Amino acid sequence: MMKNIVTFLCFILLMSSCNLSKKEAIKINKSSIKQEINTLLNDWHLAATEANYNNYFSKMDSISVFIGTDATENWNKQQFEAFSKPYFDNGKAWDFKTLERNIYLNSEGNFAWFDELLNTWMGTCRGSGVLEKKDNSWAIKHYVLSVPIPNDDIQKVIAVKQEKDSIFLSSFKK
């Protein structure tokens, strides 16, 4: 009986140590995953800077969405490719420099979301997005580019947007 108890306790101890090792491996893995995502996003922005159309769009999923700064800019990948192609063909797309980035992962490490602060030709912008890993490869599923507005200046921006917003919003009235 005592031998069975000792064997059982050894088994429990062994299983517990395996679980700790798995948790440590996940922590290391998450760090590695975040580095993969950083590299992909840095390469994506660099591809735009270098006007490398194929490299830029290869990082986006076939069903991805890109939301730009204008209220009308809600594009699927094909629409965004069509909008962007003339800029890339001209040899000058856009140049976004990352100032900071936060990356978050689901528990399985195959789904990520992020936000980034960017230095752009428009001044400071924010980007946020979602990525998914399929077949051992990450792809951008959704990206939103926005222009942050200082709280003290919001009334001026509202006044500037008022006319175009009223035209845009009229298309939503039933």
Secondary structure as GFF3:
##gff-version 3
##sequence-region A 1 174
A	DSSP	alpha_helix	2	49	.	.	.	ID=ss1
A	DSSP	alpha_helix	53	58	.	.	.	ID=ss2
A	DSSP	beta_strand	60	67	.	.	.	ID=ss3
A	DSSP	beta_strand	74	76	.	.	.	ID=ss4
A	DSSP	alpha_helix	77	89	.	.	.	ID=ss5
A	DSSP	beta_strand	97	105	.	.	.	ID=ss6
A	DSSP	beta_strand	111	120	.	.	.	ID=ss7
A	DSSP	beta_strand	123	134	.	.	.	ID=ss8
A	DSSP	beta_strand	137	146	.	.	.	ID=ss9
A	DSSP	three_ten_helix	151	153	.	.	.	ID=ss10
A	DSSP	alpha_helix	154	170	.	.	.	ID=ss11
###
